[in-house]
Amino acid sequence: GGFLGISNSVLVTPFFDASNANVLALEFRHFYLNYGEDNTYVVGRIGFGDWQVIAEHHESTGKWEHVILDISSFAAGKSHCQIGFLYDDKNEWAWGWGVDDVHIYKPEAGNISGTVTLALTSTPLADVEIKISREEFSRTTMTNSNGEYKFSNIFEGKYTVTASLFNIEKVTSSVMVESDRMDTLNFALS
């Protein structure tokens, strides 16, 4: 028979229990060729609830790529979780998306904290946006009234951390997060 090339397909994992995890990773390899309007989504649901988008991929990879996603905010501490890989070709002829080597696990994790101050006076600064990022992962928080911030359960590895005050001044630094350790990274804004 012939191949129509029209599909809206979901590859799903079995249900899993993450109720004892405070941090959770989804790791997989994928190969995606974008032909136009088609898109790929990593989706998840709890029980038989609605699917929620966890991540999107719109650019062709052109080769097999390795991906690690932090799915803690979606699944950590919950039971009866399910992950899906949705390919939507928008009802037009398209290429496709290959997904392989899917793993869901509790990774080694560490913590980052620090204080943001005004450089001239060392006065703590509240409401400074702090963003931590690496590859396809990012998380954002704000400093409290004492100028303090904290990120918990961050996967091990090297991260870029940016402190931004009302998009007027941005200061960027890097930090190596290690398992079961609290790393301190302070910022002084001028």
Disulfide bonds with the S-S distance in Angstrom:
none
